[in-house]
Protein backbone atom coordinates (compact mmCIF):
# COMPACT_ATOMS: atom_id res chain seq x y z
CA UNK A 1 0.00 0.00 0.00
CA UNK A 2 1.15 3.51 -0.84
CA UNK A 3 0.11 6.94 0.40
CA UNK A 4 0.28 10.10 -1.67
CA UNK A 5 0.15 13.49 0.04
CA UNK A 6 -0.52 16.74 -1.82
CA UNK A 7 1.06 19.40 0.33
CA UNK A 8 -0.32 22.20 -1.86
CA UNK A 9 -3.89 21.06 -1.15
CA UNK A 10 -3.31 20.70 2.61
CA UNK A 11 -4.93 23.46 4.68
CA UNK A 12 -3.34 22.54 8.01
CA UNK A 13 -6.30 21.13 9.91
CA UNK A 14 -3.98 18.33 11.15
CA UNK A 15 -6.64 15.60 11.47
CA UNK A 16 -4.14 13.29 9.74
CA UNK A 17 -1.62 13.92 12.53
CA UNK A 18 -4.11 12.58 15.08
CA UNK A 19 -4.75 9.45 12.99
CA UNK A 20 -1.27 8.38 11.85
CA UNK A 21 2.10 9.22 13.35
CA UNK A 22 3.70 9.44 9.89
CA UNK A 23 2.11 12.88 9.64
CA UNK A 24 3.53 15.75 11.66
CA UNK A 25 2.59 19.39 12.08
CA UNK A 26 4.66 22.05 10.36
CA UNK A 27 3.30 25.08 12.14
CA UNK A 28 5.65 27.48 10.34
CA UNK A 29 4.16 26.43 6.98
CA UNK A 30 0.67 25.78 8.33
CA UNK A 31 0.61 22.35 6.73
CA UNK A 32 1.19 18.72 7.60
CA UNK A 33 4.36 16.85 6.64
CA UNK A 34 4.46 13.19 5.58
CA UNK A 35 7.58 11.82 7.27
CA UNK A 36 9.73 9.38 5.31
CA UNK A 37 8.22 10.40 1.99
CA UNK A 38 9.77 11.25 -1.36
CA UNK A 39 8.74 14.31 -3.35
CA UNK A 40 7.80 12.97 -6.78
CA UNK A 41 6.69 16.33 -8.18
CA UNK A 42 6.43 19.81 -6.75
CA UNK A 43 4.44 19.49 -3.50
CA UNK A 44 3.44 15.85 -4.09
CA UNK A 45 4.90 13.30 -1.68
CA UNK A 46 4.71 9.49 -1.72
CA UNK A 47 5.74 6.72 0.65
CA UNK A 48 5.03 3.08 1.32
CA UNK A 49 2.69 2.28 4.18
CA UNK A 50 3.97 -0.39 6.57
CA UNK A 51 1.50 -3.25 6.90
CA UNK A 52 0.93 -2.52 10.59
CA UNK A 53 0.02 1.10 9.77
CA UNK A 54 -2.44 0.49 6.92
CA UNK A 55 -5.55 1.15 9.02
CA UNK A 56 -4.05 4.35 10.46
CA UNK A 57 -3.12 5.57 6.96
CA UNK A 58 -6.68 4.92 5.74
CA UNK A 59 -8.12 6.84 8.69
CA UNK A 60 -5.74 9.74 8.01
CA UNK A 61 -6.92 9.90 4.39
CA UNK A 62 -10.59 9.69 5.34
CA UNK A 63 -10.33 12.49 7.91
CA UNK A 64 -8.62 14.97 5.58
CA UNK A 65 -11.23 17.66 4.89
CA UNK A 66 -9.69 18.60 1.51
CA UNK A 67 -8.71 15.12 0.21
CA UNK A 68 -5.00 15.91 0.21
CA UNK A 69 -4.22 12.27 1.07
CA UNK A 70 -4.75 9.43 -1.39
CA UNK A 71 -4.28 5.73 -0.63
CA UNK A 72 -3.34 3.19 -3.32
CA UNK A 73 -3.23 -0.59 -3.03
CA UNK A 74 -0.22 -2.63 -4.14
CA UNK A 75 -1.60 -2.83 -7.70
CA UNK A 76 -1.83 0.97 -7.97
CA UNK A 77 -5.62 1.08 -7.63
CA UNK A 78 -6.90 4.11 -5.74
CA UNK A 79 -8.66 3.11 -2.51
CA UNK A 80 -9.25 6.46 -0.78
CA UNK A 81 -10.63 9.08 -1.36
Kinemage of the C-alpha trace (Angstrom):
@kinemage 1
@onewidth
@group {chain A} dominant
@subgroup {mainchain}
@vectorlist {calphas} color= white
{ca unk a 1} P 0.000 0.000 0.000
{ca unk a 2} L 1.147 3.513 -0.840
{ca unk a 3} L 0.113 6.942 0.403
{ca unk a 4} L 0.279 10.096 -1.669
{ca unk a 5} L 0.150 13.493 0.041
{ca unk a 6} L -0.525 16.737 -1.820
{ca unk a 7} L 1.060 19.402 0.332
{ca unk a 8} L -0.325 22.201 -1.859
{ca unk a 9} L -3.894 21.061 -1.149
{ca unk a 10} L -3.310 20.703 2.608
{ca unk a 11} L -4.930 23.459 4.681
{ca unk a 12} L -3.337 22.544 8.014
{ca unk a 13} L -6.302 21.134 9.911
{ca unk a 14} L -3.985 18.334 11.151
{ca unk a 15} L -6.636 15.597 11.473
{ca unk a 16} L -4.138 13.295 9.735
{ca unk a 17} L -1.622 13.917 12.534
{ca unk a 18} L -4.111 12.578 15.084
{ca unk a 19} L -4.749 9.454 12.990
{ca unk a 20} L -1.266 8.378 11.847
{ca unk a 21} L 2.101 9.222 13.355
{ca unk a 22} L 3.703 9.441 9.895
{ca unk a 23} L 2.112 12.884 9.637
{ca unk a 24} L 3.526 15.753 11.661
{ca unk a 25} L 2.587 19.395 12.077
{ca unk a 26} L 4.665 22.046 10.359
{ca unk a 27} L 3.300 25.078 12.144
{ca unk a 28} L 5.647 27.480 10.343
{ca unk a 29} L 4.159 26.428 6.979
{ca unk a 30} L 0.673 25.782 8.334
{ca unk a 31} L 0.611 22.353 6.733
{ca unk a 32} L 1.194 18.716 7.599
{ca unk a 33} L 4.358 16.846 6.636
{ca unk a 34} L 4.464 13.194 5.580
{ca unk a 35} L 7.578 11.825 7.267
{ca unk a 36} L 9.730 9.378 5.311
{ca unk a 37} L 8.220 10.400 1.991
{ca unk a 38} L 9.769 11.249 -1.357
{ca unk a 39} L 8.737 14.313 -3.346
{ca unk a 40} L 7.803 12.973 -6.784
{ca unk a 41} L 6.694 16.328 -8.180
{ca unk a 42} L 6.433 19.806 -6.751
{ca unk a 43} L 4.443 19.494 -3.502
{ca unk a 44} L 3.441 15.854 -4.092
{ca unk a 45} L 4.900 13.302 -1.683
{ca unk a 46} L 4.705 9.491 -1.717
{ca unk a 47} L 5.738 6.717 0.647
{ca unk a 48} L 5.032 3.079 1.316
{ca unk a 49} L 2.687 2.281 4.179
{ca unk a 50} L 3.967 -0.390 6.570
{ca unk a 51} L 1.504 -3.254 6.905
{ca unk a 52} L 0.931 -2.519 10.587
{ca unk a 53} L 0.017 1.105 9.767
{ca unk a 54} L -2.445 0.488 6.921
{ca unk a 55} L -5.547 1.149 9.019
{ca unk a 56} L -4.053 4.352 10.458
{ca unk a 57} L -3.125 5.567 6.955
{ca unk a 58} L -6.680 4.922 5.738
{ca unk a 59} L -8.121 6.844 8.695
{ca unk a 60} L -5.745 9.738 8.007
{ca unk a 61} L -6.921 9.896 4.389
{ca unk a 62} L -10.595 9.689 5.344
{ca unk a 63} L -10.328 12.489 7.908
{ca unk a 64} L -8.617 14.970 5.582
{ca unk a 65} L -11.232 17.658 4.888
{ca unk a 66} L -9.690 18.601 1.511
{ca unk a 67} L -8.714 15.123 0.209
{ca unk a 68} L -4.997 15.914 0.212
{ca unk a 69} L -4.224 12.269 1.069
{ca unk a 70} L -4.751 9.426 -1.387
{ca unk a 71} L -4.276 5.728 -0.631
{ca unk a 72} L -3.341 3.189 -3.318
{ca unk a 73} L -3.228 -0.590 -3.033
{ca unk a 74} L -0.218 -2.629 -4.141
{ca unk a 75} L -1.604 -2.830 -7.703
{ca unk a 76} L -1.834 0.970 -7.973
{ca unk a 77} L -5.620 1.080 -7.629
{ca unk a 78} L -6.904 4.107 -5.743
{ca unk a 79} L -8.659 3.108 -2.511
{ca unk a 80} L -9.247 6.461 -0.782
{ca unk a 81} L -10.629 9.084 -1.356
